[in-house]
Amino acid sequence: MSRKTIGIPDNGTGRLPGKQKCLGGLAVFVLVAGLLAGCGPAGPNDRGRLSQRGYLWQREWTPAVVEAVRHADQKMDGLVILGAEVHWKGGAPEIIRSTVSWDALKSRGKPCALALRIAPFPGPFTANDAPALAVKGAGASLLREARIHGVAVHEFQVDFDCAQKKLAGYRVWLNALRPVVGSVPLVITTLPAWLDEPEFRRLLDEADGYVLQVHSVPTEQETGHAALCDPDLALKWVGKAAKLGRPFSVALPTYWCLAGYGPSGKLLGVSMDSVQPSWPEGTRVLEFSTGADVVAELVRTWQSKRPKQMKELLWYRVPVSTDARNWRWPTLSAVMEGREPAHRIEPVAEGGNPVDLALTNSGEAEETLDRPVMVIWTEGELVASDAQPGWTVQVEKGRAMFLPEPGRRLRLSPGGRRGIGWLRYDTNTKVRCQMAELKKKAPWFFSRGIGNRRDLLRIGVLWPLGIFFLE
């Protein structure tokens, strides 16, 4: 996928507004006007099952990647395989090939698409200079190797991280690629920002189809934790694309990542499952994630009603068991059905003495371990306790509270288990453990008032921080 969209590739190495009751003639007028304004030339709608494929974007084909291909065959309608990447070193092209297991692809009974990723290129764009010849050569080599190994390619995708104002140059390259691809359908990945460009329609004239990517890492710094896919914007972009009257696919995210921003707010890089970057001093690192519940609602919306031009969903990326920042198959399978994954995180206590405490995830979604775990007992005396890395333990009479350390974003995959600590008593003791809620309440001075100078000092210190209570 484009670097603007996901940053560094994996080298393998919702919000619908709440229902409101509108009263009065003005509200009715606004509603009707909005409906009329939304009536554009997008054409009729469609509904029902959407074809769904996935991107396999690893350079190194390890046994885990081959196993992911087998899983995808059972759950998806097809795969788009990263075949090669074109990078530029001092303006000179450098081709990086993926170590594709052609035997694994040949044994599949489903369509296969190959993708060529092209890193940002400033131009100029011509049909026969060294950069153009490198792009054409990489495409020809991929298709030739697939034929040699008996793998039928039903689509060739080009994922060029093209600048928004360079689409005319991109069109030159696509025109040059057409004879290389031959009868294989040529498909390009596109960004929502391109939809308003005058050159975009002419760019589409050179392709047989396009994929609209509705997920992105912001290029300028945003405050706090953010999502990679805004469902309201995704719906808007799909509606805008439909008005072009051409069939298209929509790419949705399954990953999360860390993005580094410099002091000026400029995006420095993105960390996914490849080698972690060494951020310069002063870099602010933000996490961007994909909310499975939100994306499931988006899929459900499109299954119920979507433009006829929208033909399929493409998921970036296919889950691989060795991925660190990607959904697992239970999560993706649920979301593909338009269903929110089941959330089921539970604490367990095992052993007589000491008692080992752990969290288990018997649900379908990746869970962030950000809630305390409370352990209660009525008999026996606690003589020792300890917490696992990433956790702290606070003990008082008859109760212990295990809390996740601030700043540590611990996660637990579906089917996963993570120890959080242990408790030792003077005798075998039965304990009860439960998830505790972390709620924010009004500070004490709203309920009993400000009594003295010490209260004023406490307000000055605690008010900017917020005051939290465990319940």
Secondary structure, DSSP 8 states (H G I E B T S, - for coil): --HHHHSS---------------SHHHHHHHHHHHHHT--TT--EE-S--EEEEEE--SS--HHHHHHHHHHHHH-S-EEEEEEEEEEETTEEEEEE----HHHHHT--S-EEEEEEE--------SSSHHHHHHHHHHHHHHHHHHHTT--EEEEEEEE---GGGHHHHHHHHHHHHHHHTTS-EEEEE-GGGGG-HHHHHHHHTSSEEEEE-----SB--SS-EES--HHHHHHHHHHHHTTT--EEEEEE-B-EEEEE-TTSBEEEEESSS------TT-EEEEEE--HHHHHHHHHHHHHSEETTEEEEEEE----TT-SSB--HHHHHHHHTT------EEEEEE-SSSEEEEEEE-SSS-EE--S-EEEE-SSS-EEEEEE-TTEEEEEETTEEEEEE-TT---EE-TT-EEEEEEEEESS----EEEE--EEE---THHHH---SHHHHHHHHHHTTT--EEE-
